[in-house]
Amino acid sequence: MKSLNVYSEIGRLKTVLLHEPGEEINNLTPKYLDDLLFDDIPWLPLAKKEHQAFAKAFRANGVEVVYLEDLVSEAIDNKPEIKKDFIEEFINESGIYSLTLKEKVTEYLLSFNNTKEMVLKTMSGIKKSELPGYTKRTLSDYVSDYPFICNPMPNLYFTRDPFVIINDGVSLNKMHSVTRCRETIYGKYIFLYHPKYKTSKYFYNRDYASSIEGGDILVLNSETLIVGISERTEPYAIEKIAKNLFYENDTNYKTVLAFNIPKFRTFMHLDTIFTQVDYDKFTIHTECYNSLKIFSIVRDPNKEGKLIVKELNDKLEDVLCQYLGHKVSLIPCGGNDTVSADREQWSDGSNTICIAPGKVIAYERNEITNEVLKSYGINVYTIPSSELSRGRGGPRCMCMPLERE
């Protein structure tokens, strides 16, 4: 079996990519929360324990867990020129304009004897106070009291978003916010240079113009991809990935379904309101059910390289039935109570990760949703989440499947 192999949302999970929250979380401060896309500051020691319980739940179910920082380090270690390229790209995308400061940051990162420690430092952020020899030189140095030379990347523990495995290739995403754009650098070097995971099959690339993020991409099967039109994924990006699937790569894809969802932070990605949990079962946040608009995108049989877009007026469950070939059930987040539904959707009750058909990992705090899932015959493995959930992402957000049966 190939190292990159994801043809569904539910096939038994074999390998999953995680990133345990690190010092980047301790570099969050109240005045910069909005810029860094956080609503609150998780307490790191407990967040780490909760994340370790997450990894343990995978391993207990026979899933290999690999870590982002390890794969990046393995991709660039003992390759001086590639490591320098990585550092240069990281610095250029960190908003550093002074040539002198670029040189000092380069020297600082190259001074790490351990490549993994260097990679972790790029993730956690570089403070002015920790850069050897830093002094005020430029006008911006004198007028700004901003403490960082390179911003932390606290969203990295949501490994779902920067890239997505589709079939045996990758969508290396263009992130919506400048705050998260550097996250895709790590994927770039993994898929270019890692001995196990390098690939030449790209369905999207980080230098494209329009944004698309992994929380909006669901692999329904080998012929159908679902992508959300959300706060962070633009319509043109969906058309671009459809063209790449249909015309530029050797795939069996026939249809991309675009789900237009409300553009609010509460529903920042499609998987915050909708995930697959079994062959015929999906979670749904009922508030979005009636407003959901679905479009099909297929090849134009008369014009090479062109697409046909059509609005579908059928109910969600009927659309899913058509493309799966059997009836489906929609499992309401929070049950039938609107207050519970809103509360548990906010803490990612709909955002489950399927480790095998009918087996999911979910946050333990969403008690009502978890009981509803069980009533539909779903095995629910719960993990603690008082701190992890402060980042506004659930178990699916926090992992990237690399290989499924």
N, C-alpha and C positions, 0 to 999 in steps of 0.2 A: 504494500500500500504506500502511496505517495505521502511525503511528510506534510504537504498541504492538501487537505482533502475534506471539503465541507460541501455536501450536496443537499443538506436539509438543516432544519432547526432542531431536529429531534433524534437523529441517528445517534447511537451510543457514542458518547464523547470519549475520545482516546487521549488527546493532548490539548491542554488549555494554557493560554498565556495570561499571567497576572503581573501586577506590580504592587507590592506591599507599600502602603503609605509610609513616607520617610520624612526627612527634615524639611522638605518643601512645605509640609503641613505646619510645622513650627514657624515658618517664615510668613504665614498669613497674619495680617494685622487688621483691626477693624476698619481703618481708613482706606484700605486698599481692597476690601472684599469684593466690591462691585467690579473692579477692574480685573480681578482674578476669578470671577464667575462663581463666587461662593456667597452663601447667605449667612454662614456661621463658621466658627472655627472648631473643628473636631479636636478632642483631646488625644494627642498622638499615642501615648502608651496604650490606652484602651482601644483606639482604632486599630493599632497593630495586632492586638490580641484577637479582635473580632475578625480581622482579615486572615489571621492564621487559622481561625476556626473555619473560615471559608475554604481555604486551601485544604484543610483536613477533611472537610466534607467531600471534596473532589477525590482525594486520595483514598478515602474509605470506600468509594465506589469505583475504584480501579482506574482513575483518570490520572495520567501523568501531568504534573504541574511544572511549567517552566516560567522563568521570570524575565521580564523585559530587559532589565539591566544586565542580566547574564548573557542573553542572546546578543545584545549590542556589543558587550565586551568581547565575546568570542568572535564576533564578526570583524573587529578592528584590532584586536590584540596581536602583537608581534608583526604588525604591518604598518611601519612608520609612516609611509606616504598616505595610506588610507586614514590612519588616525589623524594626521595633520589636516586632511580634507574634511574630516568630521568636525574637528575643532574650528576650522575656518568657517564652515557652513553654520555651525552653531553660533559663532560670534557675529557673523554678518546678519543673522536673523534675530539677534538680541538687541538691536537698536543701538549699537555702539558705533559712533561715527569718527571719533578721534583715532587717528592712526597710532598715536603713542599708547592709548589705552588698549587698542586691539592687540598691540605687541605684548603689553604687560599681561593681559588675560591669556594670551596664547602661551606665554612663558609659564604662567601659573598652572594652567591645565597640563602642560607637558611635564611639569615638575612632579606629578603624581607617579610614583613607581608602580602602582597598582591600577590597571586600566579600569576595573570595575569601580574603584573609588573615584576615579576621574569622571566616569559616566554619572555616578550618583551625584557628584558635585554639580554637574550641568543641570541635573534635575532639580536639585534643592535650591538653586540660586546662589549667586555670588554677591556678598555684601561688600560695599566699599571698605568697610572696616577690616575685612579679612584678606584683601588683595595686597600682597607685599609691595611696598613702595608707592602705594596710591597717595597722590596729593592733588589738590585742586589746581587745575590748569586752564580749563576752558570756561567760557562764560556760563554755560549751563551748570558746571560744577559749583560755581559761586552762588547762583540764584536758586538752586534746587536743593532741598533737604531730603530728597528721595534716597532711601538707604541702599538700594540695590544697583549694581552695575548690570547684572543679568537677573531677570525676574525668576522667581521660583515657578515650578510647574505643578501646582497642587492637584490639578485635574488628572494627572497621569494614572492614578489608580483606577480610572475608568478606561481601561485598555480597549474597550469596544470601539471607541470613536475614531482614533487616528487611522486605522486601517481595518479591512475586513477580508477574510478568506472567502472566496466564492469559487466553488468547484476546486480546481487545482491551481488557481491563480489568486491575485490580490487586487483589491481596490485600495490604493494608497491615497488617502483622502486629502482634500483641500478643506481645512477647517474654517468654520465661519468666523471665528474671532481671532484677531491677531494674538491674543493671549495664548491660544492653543496651537498656533501654526507650527511652532518648533517641535511639538510632540511627534509630528510625522517624520522628522529627521531620523529618529531611532528606527522606525520601520524601514525607511529608505536603505539604511546601511545593513539591516538584517537581510532584506530581500535581494540586495546586491551582492553581499559578501559572506553571509553565514553559510558554512559548508553544508548544513542540513536543510536550510530554509530559503536559500537563494532561488530566484525564479526569474524567468523572462516574460511571464504572462501577466500583464497589467491590464485591468479593466478600467482603471481610473488612475490619475497621477496627481501628485501634490502641486504641480506647477500649472494645472488647469485653472481657468478663470473663475468658475463657479464653485460654491461650497457644497460639500456633501459629507455627512458624518455617519459613522458606523451604527449608531443607535437607530438610524432610519432605514437600515438595510436588513431585510429578512430573506433568507434563502428558503423559499417554499419547497422547491424541488429542483431537479436538474433542467427543467424547461421553463420555470417561472420564478422570477425575482420580484419581491415586493419592496418598494422604496417609499418612504414618507416624504411628502412636501411639508416641511416643518419650519420652525423658527430658524433652523440651521442648515437645511438642505434646500437648494434652489431648483426650480423646474428644469432649467437648462442643463444642470448637472445630471439629472435623471435621464434626459434625452441623450446626453453624451455617453453615459455608461451603457445605455441601451444600444447605441450604435457600436460601441466597442464590443459588446457581447454578441451582437448579431453579425457584424461585418468584419471586425478587426481580429477576432480570435476564434479559435476552433472550439466552439461550444454548441450545445444542443438547445440553447435558450430560444424560445419562441415568443415569450411575452414578458414585459415588465409591467407590473401593476403599480401605479402611482396613487398613494393614499393621501389626499389633502386633509390635513388636520389643523385644528386651531393654532394660531401663532402666539402662544403664551409660554412663559418660562415653565409654568406648571406642566405643560405638555411639550417640553423642548425637543423630544424625539418620539418617533412612532412607538418605540418599545417602552415608553412610559405609560402607554395606554393599551398596548396590544402585543402579546407574545404567544407563541405556540407551545403547548405543553404535552401534546399527545398527537397521534395520527389524525384524530378528528376533533381535537379540543384546543381552544384558544382562550386566553384571558382577554377581557375588554373592559375599558372604563366607560360605563353606560352614558355618561354625559356627552361623550364624543360620538356615540353611535349614530344618532340621528343627523348630526351635522357632517358626518364623514362623506366625502365625495371620492369616487374611485374612477380612475382612468386607465385604459389599456393602451399599451404602446407595443406595436408589432412592426415587422418589416413591411415596407411598401413593395409588393410583388412586381410593380411596374417601373420602379425607379431605384436602381442600385444605390445603396447608401442612405436611402431616405426612410422616414418613419411615418406610420399612420397612428394618430392619436384619437381615441374615442372615449367619450364619457359613458360610464356604465351606470344604469339607473336601477340595477338590482340591489337587493339587500346584501350586506356584507357576507352573511352566511351562505347566501346563494352564489355569490362570486367565488368564495372559497371552495364550495362544493364543485363548481364548474372546473376549476383548475386542479383540484385534488382527485376528483372522480368519485367522491363519496360525501355523504352528509356530514356536517360538522356541528358542534355545540359551542356556544359562546358562554364563557364563565365570567359573571360580573364581579369586578373588583369591589370588595366591600359588601357583596350581596345586593339586596334590593333597597337598602336604606341609603338615601342620597348623602346624608351627613357622614356616615361611615365610609361610603364610596369616595367622597372628596378627601377625607382624612387619610385613608389608606392609599389612595392614588398618590397623594403628596409624599408619602413615605414608601413609594414604589411597590405597592401591592401587586400591580400588574406586571412588574418587571422581574419575571422569573427566568432562570436559566435551566434548560432541559438537559439532563445528563444521560437520559435514555427515554424512550417513549413512555410517557406516564410517570416519569420521575423528575422532580424539579428541586432546585435549591431556592429558598425564599427567606426573606427577613422574618424573624420570629415575631416582631412587633405587629405585623399585619394579621392579627389573630382571626378576624372575621373572614378575610379573603382566604386564608389558609384552610379554614374549616370548610368553606365552600368548595375549594379545590378538592379536598378529601372526599366531599360528598359526591363528586364526579368521578371518584376512583383514582385520583392522582396521589401518588406517594410524595409527600412533602418533607424535605430535609431542611430544617430551619437553622439559621445562624443568628447570633446576637448582632445588633445593628444600631445601638443608640448613638454611636459616633460616626460610623460609616455613612449612615443615612443623612447626616448633615450636609454632605456634598451633593445631595439631590440626584442620587443614582442608586439603582438596586443591583442584585446579583448579575443580571444580564449585562448591565453597564460595566461591571467590574471585571469582565473576563472576555477574552477573545479566543474562541475555538480555533485551533489549528488543524485538528484532525478528528473526523467522526467516521464511524462505520457507515 
